[in-house]
Amino acid sequence: MSSSSYAPLSMDDLVITAAGLKRRFGALVAVDGVDLAVERGECFGLLGPNGAGKTSITRMVQAVLPRTEGALTVLGLDPGRQGAEIRARIGVVPQGDNLDPDLSAQMNLQIYARFFGAGAREAEIRARELLEFARLSDRSEDRPAQLSGGMRRRIILARAMVNRSELLLLDEPTTALDPQARHQVWTWLKGLKEDGLSLLLTTHDMDEAERLCDRLLVLDQGRVIAEGRPPDLIRRYAKEQVIEVDAGTHWEVPEAVQCETHGGTTYVYFERAQLGLLTGALTAVGLPYRVRSANLEDVFLRLTGRDLRT
């Protein structure tokens, strides 16, 4: 179902709403009139190059950065007036590994629970419950250095739920993990979403966004440049398939397809029904090529450009 076909939602169905949201830092407009509505129980993604405004939006949702203009509600509350209440009901998974290296897995969770007002016995019980949920009960006495990257990430995710959070803010949750650990975390996050937890995900990993996000915004220079479900965005901006061919060679690209050239490669975006026409033309002139399915990375690069940002 495309975003345009969604039925009207009540405020009870939404965990985050923003209208005309702006944040300025002096002359710099970091967030420039962003509208969004995150539904309860979905994973909503924020994509964009560095400086696009993702972190500023997340910090405003977290009620640690005031908005300059516009409306914003989180769990039905105003971050400007009810920040402490919001922070008590959300969990935050930072990009970095900030577990206390001198404490065991159990104590990392237990002490964090005390920050949210849990008594000593309640904090101990809650930490044990979360370690069991993270399938790390047998590593409860290990310190972070004794655990794999994927295990540490699961502890950080468990810590974000120590207050029985209703909304998780995830800042590049699988950064620096190996492929096995990354897929393990993705499976865990999918399970949390299926259990009804709402997720706001900021990531540069397009595969992660495509696998986890129900809907997303693509941001650039503080503004929304695209929004929708990943499959809809792929079809809209990158068609169904892509051919990559050496840009130094000459061949006549049919007018019915879209293409762009960058870094010595020409990218041709086309519908699956056009495959025979294109590969036949390439084969006729003896050009090597690669055919693959279009993906969210194609969308991101087409919208934000392939050049490095400074």
Secondary structure, 3 states (H helix, E strand, C coil): CCHHHCCCCCHHHEEEEEEEEEEEECCEEEEEEEEEEEECCCEEEEECCCCCCHHHHHHHHCCCCCCCEEEEEECCECCCCCHHHHHHHEEEECCCCCCCCCCCHHHHHHHHHHHCCCCHHHHHHHHHHHHHHCCCHHHCCCCHHHCCHHHHHHHHHHHCCCCCCCEEEEECCCCCCCHHHHHHHHHHHHHHHHCCCEEEEECCCHHHHHHHCCEEEEEECCEEEEEECHHHHHHHHHCCEEEEEECCCCCCCCCCCEEEEECCEEEEEECHHHHHHHHHHHHHCCCCEEEEECCHHHHHHHHHCCCCCC
